[in-house]
Amino acid sequence: MVVHRPGQVLVLDSTPMPVKLRETVFGVAVTATLTLALDLYMHGLPAFRLTLQSDTSVDVAMLLRDVMLPLPMREGWGEDMEWPYAGVPADVIAEFTGHRVAALPFFAPETVTTDHGGPYKNHDLVEAEREIGCRILPARVLRQTDKFAVERQFLTIQTMLFEHLLGFTGGDVADRGVDPERDASLTLAQAEPVIATWIVQIWQNRKLGEYAPSWAPGEDHSPNTLFAAAMEQGGFDLDFPEPGFYYKVLRKHHVKIHPRRGVKILGLWCHHPVLDEPRFQQPSARGGRHAGQWVVRSDRRDRRQVFFQDPADHETWHVLRWRGLPPEGEIPAFSDKTADALLGHVKANNIKIHSEDELLEHLLGILGSVTPVDEWPSQAGKKAGKKRRVAQAREIARAQTAAADRPAEPPSRRAVCGADACGLGGARPHDRQDGRQRPPPATGRGTRRNPAGGSADAARGPEPAAHVPAAATRRRGRRDDCPGGRRVTRDPSHADPLEGLPSRSRIAELILGGHPPRDTYVGWQSYRSRRGLLLPAPAISLQQWRTIPESRRADYDLFRHLTNANLPLQDTPMHDKVGRLIRRRLRGNTMKQDDPTRAGVMVSGWGNYGKTASVCSTAAVFEDHWLQMPSYLKPGALPGTRDIHAPVVYVSTPVTATPKSLCASILGFFRAEMRKSATLPELVRQVADSLHDHGVKALILDDVSRLRMHRADDQDVLDLIRAFMSLDVTLILTAVNIPGIGLLREAKWNKRSGQWEMPPLESTRIHGLEITQTEHRFELIELDRFRYTTPKQIQAFVNHLDGIERHLRLLNAERGMLTDGTMPEYLMRRTGGVVGLLGRLIEDGAQEAMDGGREVLDEDLLDEIVLRREEMTDAPDEPVPAATAPAARRRSGAKRRPRNTVFDDHGPRTADDRTG
């Protein structure tokens, strides 16, 4: 076949990616499938997709949609990677798509050539190709020349890109390393931008050589220049697929609609209020094999909902939610495999299900929402086989893919029909409901999905919306064919003033769930991922609260208690001061190359000053940024440690600190095994190896005030801490009154008294003591409290109160409850500007205001809250001394037995004694 224009023949093929990747659940090295779409005219790569293990027909269908969609510019891509003038200016393309477009051609394919693999012969893919309007031309069996171009392209990518990545397997043992699975470091989400950047920046601008066009054999052409030349000759046709294309490639189900129950799809009942309308209580007008039945479509990757096209308006799709889902909150997405396991579990155990709510409890057990400790993901790697772990990771990856492929609900139609209302999908994907513009989406966001899936949170999938209206007819470059008559149906529950309130089960999980200790890897990751995620309860007035049903009123009040008891960590001047020092020290130490030691940080302050909260928050932000850095900056993978990459380690100083107990606490963070008979040098070496193998960059030692320098063990612990500074680790110590406990001074052993003696404080500057080695290696910062002297200090305190006031949920609270009048001076007088005491006073006051029905904070109410013993207005009652029993009188007749003096030494006898 001779091709004359882009899109005339599009060749699709899949192959295992010759680079081992890491799945994000257990960190196991897996093989991904790379699916390419190659245009036979210009040998360009308009789209690709990465899937965990094998691909499916839905993935290939979404790949065809990606071919027709412009690729958004990614953050960090320069102007050389932006759309050049190729028949249509970049500004026009950006106006229609709502974002800057990368230099990657997009078009509607005319002919699709595939092999005879299972996903390519699937009926869903064939229907998707017919929906696009392209012809299907399968390759002949055992005729490699029919797909020679895409086969050669796989080899080109391997030699130009893949063999330079960690975990490369190659086609022969001589092409790979000793252990590719151990070397694997990239995840699906990290490998996708690497391939996308290579395609846009390198391959699309590479000289074709033997693939030069017949009409210009002596000229230098790349895929992009060939596309531009073709556009100059034949013009450019803006042909975007409608969002409804997603639903049309899904699996069909011909079912009946049951009154008040909905439809039954593969054993699960799904419902939407629109199905209760009289028009759906009678058979459909369909004839033939499925006469009288309605068509419902489902995504095999996410069975929480199915999709139903309104017969009166084909541009409106109703989302039928599974009846087992709670009214509010989120349930993790589950696929066909999990649904079959759920129904099989119910049938095998003869469980009688009276409602879908009862089925939900068994589903949560299968999904692992209620899992024993020995089956947690952190422990599963030791017991479960690799096949089981990879299968679970693939389940999560498929849920991420389904959530990214599903079109988002567009904002409401504007009255003016312009480019923003008539663009792709009827609305720009970066428009917000409030009219503000989102930044341009990266690859995989907005109109073009990420082949590797979305973020970790997308594994749960978004909660199904009540409706998803489709776009109008396909967009073909005209700006005056605005789609009209689109109708949107909404679930009546959207008018609820408590929209967004978690379900009762979710509230109970937040209150009763608890969190693992922070001094373990699982606990630290839980803190890092959950911090700041608790959203306040919806703000409503007292009048709205009275209209709420009693059951939901109790849920709302319980969630208000949870909101008021968890005040957010704000950016106070003291917190910013500590954060700047820690960030500066971490940034400097991680960049050092030849310095044998790393300077540390000591954070000192009194109780309730927020030392631990400030340090942990800053360290968590550092870890977030560090994990986002390119993979080549991460430490090499070692056996057994690749799944635990811990840039930050948090350890609490043991109560009775010894060098061995400190080493045990650090190893306990990783749950590392430790021999009881191990000597101190062996433990120190094991700690050093663990810190290096797990990629630790910051070691937080909390409560080092437990070290008292008059003990020999504490002196040894301090020496061990200083030794850790030569391990490419930044030490961060927190304690109460560090200058007063002697960490910056070194005790001296007094032979005469036989005790450790502390020299006078260096700060006194009386005895002229030299600065100790500890003071040289650590930077001490004192975490202060709020002051109320200068206007700047007063404003900082008022801003802090304003942040607390916005977070509180009290029904009678008004603006300025904590910031107006004499309330700031009152709070400063009561708490002395101590952050912890201020939070405790307001939290207790909010609880008292809710319990007493006042629903507002004022000075009279806060006067009833006792913070410290010295604030007691009245002296406590003196305890009544117990009456002492009178001493028993001795009996006069009893005499005390005299002492035995037989062996008494009376000294030498005198002369009188001898003569007498």
VOGU-937057 format. One record per residue (C-alpha): x, y, z; residue in one letter. Coordinates in steps of 0.5 Angstrom, whole numbers, plus 500, padded with zeros to 3 digits. Layout:
REM residues N
XYZA/...
//
This chain:
REM residues 916
500500500M/502507498V/500512503V/500520501H/498523507R/498523515P/492519518G/491515512Q/494508515V/495508523L/499502525V/498499532L/502494536D/504492543S/510489546T/513488553P/517494555M/524492556P/525496562V/523493569K/518498573L/516498580R/509498582E/507503587T/503498592V/508493594F/514496590G/515489586V/519489580A/514488574V/513488566T/509493563A/506493556T/508499551L/502500546T/504504540L/500508535A/505509529L/503514523D/505510516L/506516512Y/511521517M/513515522H/511519528G/508517534L/502521536P/500517542A/502511546F/500508553R/503504558L/499499562T/501494568L/502487565Q/497486559S/493491555D/486491554T/481493549S/479499553V/486501553D/487500546V/480504544A/483510549M/489510545L/485511539L/482517542R/489520544D/491520537V/485525536M/487529542L/492535542P/497533547L/498539553P/504542554M/508539560R/511543566E/518544564G/517543557W/520549553G/518553547E/522548542D/517543544M/511547543E/506547537W/509550531P/505553525Y/502547521A/496549518G/493552524V/497557529P/498555536A/493560539D/488558535V/489550537I/490553544A/483557544E/479551542F/483546547T/484551553G/491549554H/498550550R/499544545V/505540545A/509539538A/505532537L/501531531P/494529532F/488527527F/483522526A/485516523P/482513516E/485506516T/487502522V/492496522T/493491527T/495484529D/491478531H/492479538G/486478543G/485486545P/485488537Y/480483535K/475485541N/468487539H/469493544D/475496540L/472494533V/466498535E/470504537A/474504531E/467504527R/465510531E/471514529I/469512522G/476509520C/477502516R/480496519I/485493516L/488487520P/495484518A/496478514R/498472518V/505471518L/506477514R/511481518Q/512486512T/505489514D/507492520K/514492519F/514500521A/512499528V/516493529E/522497527R/520503532Q/520498538F/527497536L/529504535T/526506542I/530500545Q/536503543T/535510543M/532510550L/530504554F/537501554E/539507558H/534506564L/535503570L/532496570G/533495562F/532487561T/534487553G/533481549G/539477551D/542476558V/549480555A/545486554D/542487561R/545487568G/546482574V/539483576D/535488573P/529487578E/534489583R/536495579D/529497577A/527504580S/522507575L/514507576T/509507571L/507514573A/515516572Q/516512566A/511516562E/514523562P/520520560V/517517554I/513523552A/519527553T/523523548W/518523543I/516530543V/523533543Q/527527540I/524523535W/519528532Q/525532530N/529527528R/531526521K/528520517L/533518513G/531512509E/524514510Y/524520506A/518522502P/518520495S/517527493W/523530496A/528524497P/534529497G/531533503E/532533510D/525531513H/523529520S/516527522P/514534524N/516537518T/512532514L/506533518F/507541516A/508540509A/502535508A/498541512M/500546507E/498541501Q/491539504G/489543509G/488542517F/481539519D/480540527L/477533529D/476532536F/472526539P/467528544E/467526551P/461521550G/466517545F/468514552Y/461511554Y/460508547K/466504547V/464500553L/461494554R/454493552K/448490557H/441489555H/437489561V/430490564K/428496568I/425494575H/421499579P/425502585R/430497584R/434499577G/438495573V/441488575K/448488571I/452482572L/449481579G/449488582L/443492582W/444500580C/440505580H/438513579H/432517580P/431518573V/429510572L/423511577D/420516571E/414513568P/417513561R/422507563F/417503567Q/415500560Q/419496555P/423500550S/422500543A/428496541R/426490537G/430484534G/434479539R/434484545H/426487544A/424491549G/430491553Q/434497555W/442498553V/446500559V/454500559R/459498564S/467499565D/470493567R/475496570R/470500575D/464497577R/461502582R/457505577Q/454504570V/452508564F/445509561F/444514555Q/437518555D/433516549P/430522549A/437526549D/442522546H/447527549E/446526556T/448520560W/446518567H/450515572V/447509575L/450508582R/451501585W/446501590R/451498595G/455505595L/453509601P/450516600P/456520602E/463518602G/468514597E/469507596I/475504593P/474502585A/473495584F/473491577S/470485574D/475480578K/473483585T/466483583A/466476581D/470474587A/465478592L/459474589L/463467589G/464468596H/457470598V/455463594K/460459597A/458461604N/451460603N/450468605I/443470605K/443478602I/437482603H/440488601S/446491597E/448494604D/449487607E/453486600L/458492602L/460489608E/463483604H/466487599L/470492604L/473485607G/475483600I/478490598L/482490605G/479496608S/478492614V/485487614T/488484620P/495487621V/499481619D/496482612E/497490611W/501492605P/507493609S/507485611Q/504482605A/511482602G/513477607K/507472606K/504473600A/507471593G/509475588K/503473583K/498475588R/502482590R/502484582V/495482581A/493487587Q/497492584A/494491577R/487492580E/489499583I/493501576A/486499572R/482503577A/487509576Q/486508568T/479508569A/478514573A/483518568A/479516562D/472518564R/470525562P/469530567A/463533568E/463540565P/461547568P/454549567S/453553560R/454560559R/449564556A/454567551V/456562545C/463563544G/470559543A/469557551D/462554550A/463551543C/470548545G/472541546L/466537550G/462544550G/467547555A/474548557R/477543561P/481548565H/475552567D/472552574R/465553576Q/468560579D/470563573G/478562575R/482559570Q/486553572R/494552570P/495548563P/494541565P/500536564A/500530560T/494525562G/490531565R/484535562G/483532555T/488527554R/490522559R/496519562N/498513559P/501511566A/495512570G/493518575G/496519582S/496515588A/489518590D/486516583A/486508586A/480510590R/477513584G/472519584P/465518587E/461517581P/457524579A/449524578A/450525571H/455526565V/452530559P/456528553A/459533548A/455535542A/457533535T/465533533R/468539532R/471541525R/474547526G/468552525R/466557531R/459558529D/456551530D/455551538C/451545540P/445547543G/439543547G/443539552R/440537558R/443536565V/439531570T/441532577R/440528583D/435531588P/441530594S/445535591H/441541594A/443538601D/446544605P/451538608L/453536601E/460534602G/459531610L/462524610P/458518612S/457516619R/462510617S/467514615R/466519621I/467513625A/473511622E/476517623L/475517630I/476510632L/481508626G/487511630G/494512627H/500508627P/506511631P/510516628R/517512630D/516507625T/516507617Y/509505616V/507511621G/511516618W/508515611Q/501515614S/503522618Y/506524611R/500522607S/494524612R/497531614R/492537613G/487532609L/482533614L/477538611L/472542616P/465540617A/460544612P/459551615A/452552616I/447557620S/443555626L/437556622Q/439551617Q/442546623W/434546625R/432544619T/436538618I/433531620P/435528627E/440523625S/444527620R/444532625R/448528630A/453526625D/454533623Y/455535631D/460529631L/464531625F/464538628R/467536635H/472532630L/473539626T/474543633N/479538636A/484538630N/486545629L/490546623P/498547623L/499555621Q/505558618D/507562624T/513567624P/516562629M/514556625H/517559619D/524561622K/525553624V/522551617G/527556613R/533553618L/531546617I/530547609R/537551608R/541545612R/537540608L/538543602R/546544603G/547537606N/544533600T/548537595M/555536599K/560532595Q/566531599D/565534606D/566528611P/561531616T/554534615R/552540620A/546539624G/540543627V/538543634M/531546636V/530548643S/523551646G/519550652W/513545653G/507546648N/511551643Y/510546637G/517544636K/515537634T/510539630A/514544626S/520539625V/516534622C/511538618S/518541615T/521534614A/515531611A/515537606V/522536604F/520528603E/515530598D/520534594H/525529595W/521523592L/519528586Q/526529584M/528525578P/530517579S/537518578Y/538522584L/535516588K/539511592P/541505588G/536499589A/539494594L/536487596P/530487601G/530495601T/527498595R/520498597D/522502603I/525508601H/525513607A/528520606P/526522613V/527518619V/523520626Y/526517632V/524518639S/530518644T/529512649P/527514656V/534510659T/538512653A/544508652T/548507645P/545500644K/538502645S/539508641L/541504635C/535499637A/530505636S/533507629I/533500627L/526499629G/523504625F/525500619F/523494623R/529491622A/532484625E/537485630M/541480634R/541480641K/548478642S/550484637A/556488640T/556495639L/560496633P/556491630E/550495631L/553502629V/555498623R/548496622Q/545502623V/550506618A/548500613D/540501614S/541509613L/545508607H/541503604D/534506605H/536513602G/536517609V/537524608K/534527615A/534523622L/530526627I/531525634L/526527638D/526529646D/533529647V/532532653S/532525656R/540525656L/543528662R/550529661M/552527668H/551519666R/556516663A/551512658D/548519656D/555521654Q/556515650D/550517646V/552524645L/558521642D/554516638L/550522635I/556526633R/558520629A/552519625F/554526622M/559523618S/554518615L/551523609D/545524614V/542531617T/541530624L/535534627I/535534635L/529537639T/528538646A/526542652V/531547654N/537545650I/542550653P/540548660G/541540660I/548541658G/548538650L/552544648L/557543654R/561536655E/561534662A/568532666K/570527670W/572529677N/577524680K/576527687R/569527688S/568521683G/562524679Q/561528672W/561535673E/558540668M/562546667P/558553667P/554555661L/558558656E/552563655S/555566662T/561568659R/565569665I/570563665H/572564658G/570557656L/572555649E/566552645I/565545645T/565540639Q/557539639T/556547639E/561547632H/557542629R/550544631F/546550629E/541552635L/535555634I/530557640E/523556638L/519562641D/512564643R/508569640F/509576643R/505582643Y/509588643T/510591636T/505592631P/508587627K/508582633Q/501584634I/499583627Q/502576627A/498574633F/491576630V/493573623N/494566627H/487567631L/484569624D/486562621G/483558627I/477562627E/476560620R/477553622H/472553628L/465550626R/460554631L/453555629L/453562633N/460564631A/460571627E/466574623R/471577628G/469572634M/477571636L/480578633T/475583635D/475587641G/479585647T/479578645M/486578642P/489581649E/485576653Y/488570649L/495573650M/494574657R/491567658R/496563654T/502568654G/503567647G/504559647V/501556641V/500549645G/496553650L/492557646L/490551642G/488547648R/484553651L/480554644I/479547643E/476546650D/472552649G/469550643A/467543646Q/464547652E/460552647A/457546643M/456542650D/452548653G/449550647G/452557647R/455556640E/460562641V/466563644L/467569649D/471571655E/466569660D/466562657L/473561656L/474564664D/471557666E/477553662I/483552667V/489551663L/494551669R/494550676R/496557678E/490560674E/486557680M/482563682T/480559689D/485555693A/483548694P/479545700D/485543705E/484535706P/482533713V/487530717P/486523719A/485522726A/491518729T/489512733A/492513740P/498509742A/497503746A/500504753R/505499755R/503494761R/507496767S/509489769G/513487763A/520489763K/525489757R/530484756R/537486758P/542486752R/547480753N/554482755T/558476755V/562478749F/563485751D/570487751D/572491757H/579493755G/585490759P/585489766R/588494771T/593492777A/587493782D/583487778D/589483778R/590483785T/583483787G/
//
